[in-house]
Amino acid sequence: MRIVVVGAGINGLLTARELAQANVEIMLCDQGDLAQQASWAGGGIVSPLYPWRYAPAVTALSRWAQAAYPNLQRELYDSVGIDSELLTSGLLFVNPDDARDAMVWAQANHARVERVDHAHLRDRWPGLAHDADTGVFFPDIAQIRNPRLLKALIADLTRHSHVQLRPQTAVIAIAGARGHASASVTLASGERIEADAIVVCAGAWTAKLLARSALPIRPVRGQMLQYQVAPGSIPSMILRDGHYLIPRQDGLVLCGSTLEETGFDDRTTAQAREQLEAVAATLWPGLTAQPPVRHWAGLRPGSPNGIPYIGAVPEQPGVWVNAGQYRNGLVLAPASAALISDLVLSRQPRLDPTAYAPLAPD
Ligand SMILES: Cc1cc2nc3c(=O)[nH]c(=O)nc-3n(C[C@H](O)[C@H](O)[C@H](O)COP(=O)(O)OP(=O)(O)OC[C@H]3O[C@@H](n4cnc5c(N)ncnc54)[C@H](O)[C@@H]3O)c2cc1C
């Protein structure tokens, strides 16, 4: 069996890995360098931002994926010696106005959670801004160092002789199987490649490639700042009013992010830099003693309610999609890749796929 996977972000790489483990011959192509778009730009929180505010379809994928991450990290480390730094640093939600909903959700989903009062907050997170009153702390929420995870995945895939990685290879058209003809992709070079299945993991660009299917996936720009502090100075990830800090093990701290509907423009802006500097000052005032060391942007694959499309593309036999994870593509990726692979390979799906099925256009 031969499958073409389009797009080498976290979803394409993990989908290719799942399929390769079933001994399928894979061609994975990307229009640019491998893994340089949203999956590189993301923060790597291994949880939806306010998990209790999401639809059960997102929770089902994220709970499954969270359980799968430790194994994935270990397998990649054993295979290629790159540590993706899966770190259970916990996530503190500061002043959430729906703390009760968080507690109810945590109980229903068997997630450990602590209500944190003002004194406790000052004691454990002494650098928080003074108007931080209360918090909800999920100690088991982890982060992943996504650029390293991507590097490890690429290195792992290159070890499979039946996987061909093709950067700088844009797909310009996709055709479903018809009569005796298989599904196929046409490359920008004019080359046409037939396959038993095509899996589109093209992130924010997916709707362009599957225009006939009218999937409502749109680019949503996110910008991020990075600071450098002494390792360990910020004791956990912190989220307040939709913005967050992610302290890495080596003292780098990510501060994000913006949500901007600016089409396919992935440039950074001075305005967002100012906004994020203000966010950093609100979250952990000491952080802004030094200017940020880096500023970047990426395009999320936005979808209604953040529910991804994982399944067969209507009216295009042999064409599948795994895209639209929006703000949660890194956390959801192991589960998304497992589910699409089950479907493509006609295995019993490990999760009911109904909620993710792309609907036929009207
Ligand atoms: C600032 C920011 C912070 C984030 N933080 C988090 C977080 O903390 N946790 C979390 O879970 N998620 C987070 N996300 C979301 C997450 O990064 C995305 O949902 C996820 O990376 C999407 O992965 P993807 O593989 O679908 O897309 P991408 O990584 O964008 O990959 C798609 C690939 O397809 C390629 N492609 C497109 N069109 C074609 C074509 N025609 N031919 C060939 N190749 C093509 C592109 O070049 C690209 O490499 C964040 C995103 C941003 C921007």
PDBQT file of the ligand as one rigid body, heavy atoms in Angstrom, charges set to zero:
ROOT
HETATM    1  C1  LIG A 401       1.525  31.008  18.694  1.00  0.00    +0.000 C 
HETATM    2  C2  LIG A 401       0.923  29.630  18.731  1.00  0.00    +0.000 A 
HETATM    3  C3  LIG A 401       0.845  28.956  19.950  1.00  0.00    +0.000 A 
HETATM    4  C4  LIG A 401       0.321  27.672  20.007  1.00  0.00    +0.000 A 
HETATM    5  N1  LIG A 401       0.356  26.978  21.175  1.00  0.00    +0.000 NA
HETATM    6  C5  LIG A 401      -0.109  25.708  21.230  1.00  0.00    +0.000 A 
HETATM    7  C6  LIG A 401      -0.026  24.953  22.422  1.00  0.00    +0.000 A 
HETATM    8  O1  LIG A 401       0.528  25.418  23.434  1.00  0.00    +0.000 OA
HETATM    9  N2  LIG A 401      -0.545  23.694  22.446  1.00  0.00    +0.000 N 
HETATM   10  C7  LIG A 401      -1.139  23.146  21.354  1.00  0.00    +0.000 A 
HETATM   11  O2  LIG A 401      -1.620  22.019  21.446  1.00  0.00    +0.000 OA
HETATM   12  N3  LIG A 401      -1.221  23.824  20.190  1.00  0.00    +0.000 NA
HETATM   13  C8  LIG A 401      -0.721  25.096  20.105  1.00  0.00    +0.000 A 
HETATM   14  N4  LIG A 401      -0.813  25.798  18.938  1.00  0.00    +0.000 N 
HETATM   15  C9  LIG A 401      -1.541  25.223  17.810  1.00  0.00    +0.000 C 
HETATM   16  C10 LIG A 401      -0.698  24.220  17.047  1.00  0.00    +0.000 C 
HETATM   17  O3  LIG A 401       0.595  24.765  16.853  1.00  0.00    +0.000 OA
HETATM   18  C11 LIG A 401      -1.352  23.896  15.711  1.00  0.00    +0.000 C 
HETATM   19  O4  LIG A 401      -2.695  23.516  15.897  1.00  0.00    +0.000 OA
HETATM   20  C12 LIG A 401      -0.639  22.712  15.056  1.00  0.00    +0.000 C 
HETATM   21  O5  LIG A 401       0.734  22.948  15.004  1.00  0.00    +0.000 OA
HETATM   22  C13 LIG A 401      -1.155  22.450  13.657  1.00  0.00    +0.000 C 
HETATM   23  O6  LIG A 401      -0.345  21.439  13.111  1.00  0.00    +0.000 OA
HETATM   24  P1  LIG A 401      -0.475  21.041  11.590  1.00  0.00    +0.000 P 
HETATM   25  O7  LIG A 401       0.504  19.950  11.348  1.00  0.00    +0.000 OA
HETATM   26  O8  LIG A 401      -1.907  20.774  11.268  1.00  0.00    +0.000 OA
HETATM   27  O9  LIG A 401      -0.098  22.388  10.801  1.00  0.00    +0.000 OA
HETATM   28  P2  LIG A 401       1.338  23.008  10.426  1.00  0.00    +0.000 P 
HETATM   29  O10 LIG A 401       2.335  22.799  11.474  1.00  0.00    +0.000 OA
HETATM   30  O11 LIG A 401       1.083  24.410   9.980  1.00  0.00    +0.000 OA
HETATM   31  O12 LIG A 401       1.785  22.134   9.209  1.00  0.00    +0.000 OA
HETATM   32  C14 LIG A 401       1.121  22.161   7.971  1.00  0.00    +0.000 C 
HETATM   33  C15 LIG A 401       2.166  21.925   6.901  1.00  0.00    +0.000 C 
HETATM   34  O13 LIG A 401       1.524  21.776   5.640  1.00  0.00    +0.000 OA
HETATM   35  C16 LIG A 401       2.355  22.345   4.662  1.00  0.00    +0.000 C 
HETATM   36  N5  LIG A 401       1.567  22.609   3.472  1.00  0.00    +0.000 N 
HETATM   37  C17 LIG A 401       0.539  23.488   3.347  1.00  0.00    +0.000 A 
HETATM   38  N6  LIG A 401       0.064  23.485   2.082  1.00  0.00    +0.000 NA
HETATM   39  C18 LIG A 401       0.803  22.586   1.393  1.00  0.00    +0.000 A 
HETATM   40  C19 LIG A 401       0.806  22.156   0.032  1.00  0.00    +0.000 A 
HETATM   41  N7  LIG A 401      -0.051  22.655  -0.860  1.00  0.00    +0.000 N 
HETATM   42  N8  LIG A 401       1.723  21.230  -0.355  1.00  0.00    +0.000 NA
HETATM   43  C20 LIG A 401       2.613  20.709   0.538  1.00  0.00    +0.000 A 
HETATM   44  N9  LIG A 401       2.660  21.109   1.836  1.00  0.00    +0.000 NA
HETATM   45  C21 LIG A 401       1.764  22.018   2.261  1.00  0.00    +0.000 A 
HETATM   46  C22 LIG A 401       2.888  23.603   5.336  1.00  0.00    +0.000 C 
HETATM   47  O14 LIG A 401       4.072  24.077   4.705  1.00  0.00    +0.000 OA
HETATM   48  C23 LIG A 401       3.128  23.121   6.752  1.00  0.00    +0.000 C 
HETATM   49  O15 LIG A 401       4.458  22.680   6.956  1.00  0.00    +0.000 OA
HETATM   50  C24 LIG A 401      -0.227  27.070  18.831  1.00  0.00    +0.000 A 
HETATM   51  C25 LIG A 401      -0.138  27.735  17.617  1.00  0.00    +0.000 A 
HETATM   52  C26 LIG A 401       0.455  29.008  17.549  1.00  0.00    +0.000 A 
HETATM   53  C27 LIG A 401       0.572  29.682  16.217  1.00  0.00    +0.000 C 
ENDROOT
TORSDOF 0
